[in-house]
C-alpha cells in the first residue's frame, strides 16, 4: 500500500515509517496540518494515518479539508486523548477509524489492512479509469486503448495509474518517483524518464501526445479538450 503519515512527533514518525516500510509499504510523511492536507489532496494514497494534535491545522480540520476536496481515502486518526467526545469529533470530521496512543504496531497494521480491504470493496465500481479512449482496469490489472489490449509491466501499470488519477495536473519527476517507486528509492536517477518512454511506445499513438512533457516541470496526462 501507499501510505501517508501526518504526524509531528519526530520519534513516532521515524518509528512508524520504519515499521511500515519493513512491512513492504510505500510511505510519505508530513509533519504539519497544512502540508499533510496538501499532500492528501494532490497525491493518491491507500490509507492516511493522521494525528489529531498538529501544528498549523489540527487533525480534525485536516480531515474535514480532505473530505471537502472529495478525497475518499480511508483516514485512521491517532491521538493521546481517548475520551468518547474526542472520538465522536473525529468521526464527524470524516475519519474512518480511531487509535489511541500508546498503541501496538500489530494493532496499527491490522487496522490499516482492514481499512484498505473495506475501501477496496466499497470502491469496486470506480476501479476503471478512462482518459481519451485509454482504459485501465484496476480489478483485472489490464489496459486497453481504442479496443486494443496493452501489455504493461507492474511498474508501467503503477505509473500509468498515477498519471490517470491526476489527469491534467503537471507532475514533477520527484513526485512521480515518490508515488511509483517509493520515497527511499536510490536506483537510477533517470528511471522516470525511462518508464515514460516505455509507456509512450505502448499507448501514445495519437497527436498531440497523451503524455505531455512540461519542459522544466515534469509530465502531464492530457485530458479531454
Legacy VTK file of the C-alpha trace (Angstrom):
# vtk DataFile Version 3.0
C-alpha trace
ASCII
DATASET POLYDATA
POINTS 225 float
0.000 0.000 0.000
0.924 3.648 -0.413
0.504 5.368 2.952
0.612 8.976 4.128
1.569 9.662 7.754
0.731 13.123 9.110
2.445 13.299 12.494
4.593 15.957 14.215
6.206 13.702 16.835
9.580 13.092 15.200
10.377 9.942 17.159
6.991 8.331 16.468
7.125 9.414 12.832
10.527 7.789 12.368
9.370 4.575 14.034
6.123 4.401 12.062
7.973 4.978 8.806
10.476 2.219 9.605
7.846 -0.311 10.692
5.528 0.303 7.739
8.387 0.298 5.233
9.624 -3.005 6.630
6.106 -4.358 6.027
6.558 -3.527 2.335
4.527 -0.317 2.174
5.495 2.934 0.443
5.369 5.743 2.991
5.125 9.506 2.537
5.249 11.826 5.542
4.108 15.298 6.564
4.780 16.992 9.900
2.195 19.798 9.838
-1.526 20.034 9.220
-1.292 22.274 6.117
1.414 20.180 4.425
-0.470 16.975 5.234
-3.693 18.339 3.798
-1.899 19.428 0.633
-0.252 16.023 0.228
-3.518 14.179 0.789
-5.336 16.270 -1.812
-2.646 16.256 -4.508
-1.379 12.664 -4.310
-3.128 9.295 -4.227
-2.850 7.098 -1.127
-4.454 3.880 0.069
-4.672 4.938 3.733
-3.868 8.179 5.590
-2.617 7.959 9.197
-3.492 11.288 10.809
-2.521 12.627 14.224
-5.090 14.872 15.929
-2.688 17.339 17.553
-0.771 19.012 14.704
0.797 22.438 14.145
-0.954 24.722 11.675
-4.200 22.752 11.447
-5.390 20.087 13.864
-6.238 16.628 12.573
-9.986 17.212 12.580
-9.620 20.253 10.319
-7.256 18.335 8.050
-9.784 15.515 7.766
-12.608 17.957 7.037
-10.437 19.561 4.374
-9.757 16.214 2.733
-13.434 15.329 2.607
-14.332 18.809 1.321
-11.867 18.201 -1.525
-13.671 14.907 -2.251
-10.721 12.809 -1.093
-12.250 9.478 -0.043
-9.020 7.834 1.141
-9.588 5.991 4.451
-8.291 8.004 7.431
-7.008 6.425 10.646
-6.745 9.057 13.376
-4.156 8.875 16.141
-4.475 10.701 19.458
-3.274 10.587 23.029
-6.766 11.650 24.062
-9.053 8.661 24.319
-12.332 10.041 25.617
-15.567 9.371 23.761
-16.252 13.014 22.821
-12.870 13.286 21.091
-13.565 10.154 19.106
-17.018 11.352 18.090
-15.487 14.640 16.900
-13.011 12.698 14.784
-15.699 10.582 13.178
-17.803 13.666 12.448
-14.786 15.145 10.682
-14.760 12.180 8.327
-12.310 9.776 9.971
-12.869 6.072 9.323
-11.144 4.659 12.393
-9.511 5.824 15.619
-6.462 4.576 17.526
-5.450 5.896 20.938
-1.787 6.303 21.890
0.061 4.346 23.082
-0.815 1.538 20.683
0.775 -1.670 19.474
2.119 -1.748 15.937
0.405 -5.092 15.471
-2.953 -3.404 16.053
-1.988 -0.467 13.823
-1.142 -2.823 10.943
-4.380 -4.739 11.437
-6.447 -1.551 11.326
-4.641 -0.285 8.209
-5.249 -3.576 6.429
-8.923 -3.591 7.463
-9.432 -0.025 6.182
-7.797 -0.923 2.881
-9.975 -4.003 2.433
-13.151 -2.049 3.193
-12.252 0.774 0.836
-11.498 -1.725 -1.923
-14.910 -3.349 -1.550
-16.725 -0.011 -1.391
-14.885 1.432 -4.360
-15.005 -1.542 -6.712
-17.356 0.266 -9.105
-14.799 3.073 -9.593
-11.850 0.831 -10.300
-11.879 1.512 -14.030
-10.058 4.664 -15.161
-10.684 6.092 -18.625
-8.940 9.014 -20.363
-9.085 9.780 -24.099
-10.044 6.221 -25.023
-7.366 4.747 -22.745
-8.824 2.367 -20.143
-7.125 0.994 -17.045
-8.991 -1.699 -15.101
-7.633 -1.906 -11.560
-9.589 -5.065 -10.769
-8.216 -7.170 -13.633
-4.921 -5.250 -13.868
-5.464 -4.773 -17.602
-5.168 -1.865 -20.014
-6.514 -1.071 -23.475
-6.802 1.813 -25.902
-9.279 2.083 -28.763
-10.246 -1.526 -28.065
-6.681 -2.800 -28.378
-5.225 -4.646 -25.381
-1.973 -3.229 -23.969
0.551 -5.334 -22.073
2.077 -3.410 -19.165
4.673 -4.361 -16.581
3.779 -3.845 -12.910
5.805 -0.614 -12.758
4.326 0.706 -16.001
0.855 -0.025 -14.630
1.509 1.882 -11.393
2.946 4.839 -13.284
0.030 4.978 -15.706
-2.489 4.670 -12.861
-0.942 7.628 -11.056
-0.914 9.719 -14.229
-4.547 8.868 -14.953
-5.674 9.623 -11.402
-4.063 13.047 -11.781
-5.175 13.820 -15.343
-4.392 17.384 -16.362
-2.007 18.026 -13.452
1.689 18.685 -14.003
3.579 16.038 -12.029
7.243 16.576 -11.282
9.745 13.764 -11.671
10.211 13.804 -7.903
6.509 13.330 -7.260
6.281 10.504 -9.787
9.368 8.871 -8.301
7.896 9.042 -4.809
4.447 7.816 -5.866
5.557 4.877 -8.023
8.950 3.795 -6.710
8.767 4.985 -3.079
10.458 7.769 -1.157
13.535 5.661 -0.354
14.313 4.649 -3.954
18.063 5.002 -4.620
18.386 3.497 -8.108
18.903 5.202 -11.466
18.071 8.905 -11.416
16.516 8.834 -14.897
14.117 5.982 -14.143
11.023 8.221 -14.510
12.046 9.395 -17.993
12.859 5.819 -18.982
9.434 4.494 -17.971
7.609 7.444 -19.538
9.380 6.438 -22.754
8.233 2.824 -22.300
4.623 3.945 -21.756
4.647 6.231 -24.756
5.742 3.409 -27.028
2.769 1.347 -25.856
-0.093 3.835 -25.501
0.812 7.142 -27.148
-0.029 6.761 -30.832
-2.075 9.961 -31.191
-1.179 13.587 -31.899
-0.958 15.597 -29.741
0.615 13.085 -27.412
-1.424 11.812 -24.481
1.559 12.044 -22.113
2.940 15.544 -22.451
6.400 16.743 -21.423
6.232 20.007 -19.489
9.715 21.397 -20.012
11.464 22.004 -16.709
8.425 20.866 -14.700
7.680 17.186 -15.373
4.888 15.365 -17.164
1.115 15.652 -17.507
-1.530 13.324 -18.883
-3.690 15.264 -21.304
-7.402 15.245 -20.525
-10.334 15.874 -22.833
-10.158 19.264 -24.513
LINES 1 226
225 0 1 2 3 4 5 6 7 8 9 10 11 12 13 14 15 16 17 18 19 20 21 22 23 24 25 26 27 28 29 30 31 32 33 34 35 36 37 38 39 40 41 42 43 44 45 46 47 48 49 50 51 52 53 54 55 56 57 58 59 60 61 62 63 64 65 66 67 68 69 70 71 72 73 74 75 76 77 78 79 80 81 82 83 84 85 86 87 88 89 90 91 92 93 94 95 96 97 98 99 100 101 102 103 104 105 106 107 108 109 110 111 112 113 114 115 116 117 118 119 120 121 122 123 124 125 126 127 128 129 130 131 132 133 134 135 136 137 138 139 140 141 142 143 144 145 146 147 148 149 150 151 152 153 154 155 156 157 158 159 160 161 162 163 164 165 166 167 168 169 170 171 172 173 174 175 176 177 178 179 180 181 182 183 184 185 186 187 188 189 190 191 192 193 194 195 196 197 198 199 200 201 202 203 204 205 206 207 208 209 210 211 212 213 214 215 216 217 218 219 220 221 222 223 224
